[in-house]
Amino acid sequence: MCFCVCGKDCCGGLNRRLAYFSKKRKEEMAIQRTLSIIKPDAVAKNVIGKIYSRFETNGLRIVAAQMRQLSRAEAEGFYAVHRERPFFKALVDFMISGPVMIQVLEGENAIAKNRELMGATDPKKAEKGTIRADFAESIDANAVHGSDAPETAAVEIAYFFPTLAICKR
């Protein structure tokens, strides 16, 4: 359909260009970044590569990554939102019990896609074929962490990665 009042296809080329850029813009809008942490239990099982393969097979690109041993202060700061919860100390103790692999994932609807790949927090309730169903031991040692919303993702990414450390792909 033409954008002018004549109703003919006199603007066909313009319409095609507008449709192309409109589609391109929608695709760009759906691209998100999310923080993912492979927790000490999964690192100890040597399944980092298997988990990365799942990310990549499902359209998530790894745009920043680091393996590190979290300090108590880092773990407490990262999980500060849970400070008043009864499981806080056990969570922090677990997160500092061994190295973790921290990565920024990027892709279309990355937050929801990563959460779907992870599965339910409790591996006993996680669907077969999810990361937690396949690699986690318990609700406490549940293999992975993933941001739950765009706002959370932005805060969590900034916590571990300065802007310049993230590569565009």
N, C-alpha and C positions, 0 to 999 in steps of 0.2 A: 504494500500500500504506500502511496505517495504521501509525503509530509505537507505538500502544498494543497491548495483548495481544488485543483483541477481534477483530482481523483484518478489521473492516469499514472503511468509509470515513468513520468518524466524525470523523477529523482531516483530512479532505480539504483544507480551507482552509489549515491549518497546513502540510500536505505541499506544497501549491503554493507557499506563501511560502518554505518552506525550499529547494525546488528552484530558485526564482527567485534567491534570494540565493547559493546554492551555485554556480549558473551564473555569476552576476555576479562572484563572488569568483575563479573560475577565469579569467574574461576579464581581470580586473584583474591577476592574477598573471602573465599572459603579456606584459603591457606592459613594455617595456624601453626603456632609453636607451642610445645608443651615440655615440661620437665619430666624426665623419667630417671628413676634411681633403681639400679639392680642392687638389691640389699645383700648384706654379708652372707646369708645362707646360700643364695644362688651363686655368688662369687666363689664361695668355698666348694660348691659342686661343679665348678668349671663349666657353667652353661651360658656364659656371656655371649659367645658366638651363636648359640642356638637362639637366644632371645633376640639378638641383633638381626638374625636371619628373618625372624617373624616380623620385626619392624619393617625391614626393607621389602619383604615379600608383599606386605600389605600397604605399600606406598608411602611409608614414613622414611624420610631422609634423616640421617644423623648429621647435624650441622655443628655440633660441639660435643666434646666428650672428655672426661678425665676420670682416672681411677685415683682414689685417695682414701686415706684413713681419716675419718672425721674425728675431730676433738670433741670432748664433752660439750664445750661451749658452742661449737658449730651445730651439733645435733640438737641441743636445747634451744638454740636460736631458730633453727629451721622448723622445729615442731612446737614452737612457743604457743601456737593456737590451742594445743592440747595440754598446756601446763597444769591446768586444774583437774584434768581427767585422771582417774585412778591408774591408768596404764602408762602414764607419762614416763615415769622412771624406768620401767621395764623396756619401753620403746627406745629411750635414749641409750640405755645399757646395750640393747641389741644392736642399734645402729653404730655403736663404737666398738663392737666386738670383733670387727674385721674390716677389711677394705670394702668399699662400695664403688660401683661404676655409675657415674652421673653423666647423663646426656640430655641434649636438647634435640627433640624430634620435630620435624617440620613436614607438613603435608596437608592435604585437604581434610578438613575436620579432624585435625590431629588429636585433639583432646579426647573426643568421643571414640575415635578409632583406637587410640592407645588404651583407653579404659575398657573397651570391648575385648581387646587382645589380652589384657591383664586378667579379666574375670573377676568374680566376686572376691571381696576381701578375705573371706573364709574359704580356703581352698576346698573344703568339703562341700561347699555350696557352689563352687565355680563350675561352669560348664566344661565338659570334656574338650580338650584341645586348647584351652586357654593357658596362659603362662602359669597362673597360680595352680590350676588343676594338675598341670604336668610337672611343675618344679617346686612348689611350696610344701612345707611340712605342716604348718599350723596357721591359725589366724595371726599369731605373733610373728612367726618366721614365714612371711608370705611372699617372699622372693622379689617383689617389685613395688615401687611407689610411682604414682602418676598424678599430675595436676588434675583437679576436678572442674575447673572453670577458667575462662580466659583471664580473669582478674588474678586468680591464684597462680596461674601459669606465669604471668608477667612478674609477680613478686618472687616466685620460686626460682625462675631463671636468673633474675637479677641477683639473687642471694649467692648463687654459685658461679655465675659467668658475667664478667663485664661485657658490655655491648661489643667491644672490638674483638672479643674472643670467638664470636659466632660467625661462621663462614656462610656466605650466600651460596646456594647451589642451584 
